[in-house]
Amino acid sequence: MKKVLLVILVCLFALPITLICGGQKADAGQKLIWARESEYDNLDPHLVYDVSRIASRLNLYDGLYRWQNNPPEIVPWVAEGYEVSADGLRWTFKLRKGVKFHDGSEVTAEAVKYSIDRLLALGQGSARLFIPIMKMNTTRVLDKYSVEFNLTKSYSPFLSIVPEIHIVNPKILKAHEVGNDWGSKWLSNNEAGSGSYMLASYDPAVGFTMTRFRDHFLGWEGKHVDEVEIRSIAEVATKVLALQKGEIHAMDGYSLPSEQIDKLKKDPGINIFKEASMRTFIIQLHNQRPPLNDVHVRRAISYAFDYDGFIQSVMGGKVSRNPGPIPVNMWGAPQDLKGYEYNLEKAKKELALAKTKIDRPLKYHALIGPPASKSAGLILQNGLAQIGIKLDIVEEPWPVLTGNAGKIEKAPDMWSHWVSTYYPDPNNWIGEMYRAASHGSWKASSWYDNPSVDEMLNRALRSVDVGERKKLYEMASHQVVKDAASIWIYNTDWYGPFRKNVKGIKFSPIGSGQECRWIYLD
């Protein structure tokens, strides 16, 4: 057994999160009010897996490890450390003693086993990361504080995805089971965690409120907020006005149009924090639905998007061109990848080569809230009109879009979204988006299927040689771009707007700054 000691001081850096409030002044008392664009329609940490709604997972729940800082570092959390066998199949985690759930009971190895079995049984959310490499009832409890995961095959990014095993309280969930639902109906609007905050109230139409869990294992030295209110507000102008009036403390760091960032920078009561990110913006194309199942149609559409115009005019030059599926600042992204350019003559030539006729208007689905989503659709609509393709634009909320995207018959012709850093490994992007085994998730909603690319991506997951993995991801990126599986547009920076009395702000690309325990009001 090869022992891997992580002597990483829990330099617990994290970020904030939360959402909004109504009319009361935000600066009164130790209550943090954060406006976010997402709708929190489900609080079950094993059913929801996206950064838009990660606030509930990071604050109400703990995991064995957690990502912190920027660049991201993985640090021990409920676990003190781990050991891994030479073949990479057996992972043993040693838990801290005395970690408490919100009901006062102790977090033990049994709870960890129950949590991974529950995740695999429900088969949703982050389960897709584990189902290919783990089976139910193969996790072993060695003693009260030691748990052993047994993988079915070697998987290079395994430690990277361990933070997605959110630990739930078995005692509470078993008491609320209905049939064989593992308590999922109850947990959709309640919580059973051990995180830094406890759920105080929840309304799926509005958001939720949390209060500080004073018995959290990390302790509470220094200043902290006692209450956090997170409420969904889609309209950017509404959030900006509320922030300037002092009715909220913070808002989304990614959804601000360029002109709003410049406007808030001039406000003496507000700070704008900028951090490098690995968050790409793309337009997914349904590769298996005519006429988008024709590679020449997809290439024509890719040439009809005005990348530079969008980046400069809409995004104010505050983002960088990202021509492929992996962020340009992530290893595995080919440095020689040029991608597509705005070129209507090339678009027309590709269209002439297409065997599939475009005999209907295509549909582009924009996400309600972020202006960039609809703006991208309008720019594409204009470009396509010039080559004789009609594009209709419809707007839908995130839960609706992601719910449909995972079903081949309901997935949109085209839709735009951001691919955030759930874990810093190329598989987070190209693997989860273009490997056929990922079909059924919103990330893989292009329904791209190329056996040669599958082989490259599968080999990259089996290999422990970073150099070999890098080459495989570079080769796969070139092929996916050649196939025009999606339209890749930009890599963004995080611009976090906060009232000036908000202190202790930390940022990590994983979670996009939505962890609250270090924030306080001065």
Buried (B, 14 or more C-beta within 10 A) or exposed (E): EEEEEBEEEEEBBBBBBBBBBEEEEBBEEBBBBBBBBBBBBBBBBBBBBBBBBBBBBBBBBBBBBBBBBBEBBBBBBBBBBBBBBEEBBBBBBBBBEEBBBBEEBBBBBBBBBBBBBBBBBBEBBBBBBBBBBBEEEBBBBEEEBBBBBBBEEBBBBBBBBBBBBBBBBBBBBEEBEEEEBBBBBBBBBBBBBBBBBBBEEBEBEBBBBBBBBEBBBEEBEEEBBBBBBBBBBBEBEBBBEBBBEBBBBBBBBBBBBBEBBEBBEEBEEBBBBEBBBBBBBBBBBBBEBEBBBBBBBBBBBBBBBBBEEBBBEBBBEBBBBBBBBBBBBBBBBBEEBEBBBBBBEBBBBBBEEBEEEBEEEBBBBBBBBBBBBBBBBBBBBBBBEEBEBEBEBEBBBBBBBBBBBBEEEEBBBBBBBBBBBBBBBBBBBBBBBBBBBBBBBBBBBBBBBBEEBBEBBBBBBBBEEEEEBBBBBBBBBBBBBEBBBBBBBBBBBBBBBBBEBBEBBBBBBBBBBBBBBBBBBE
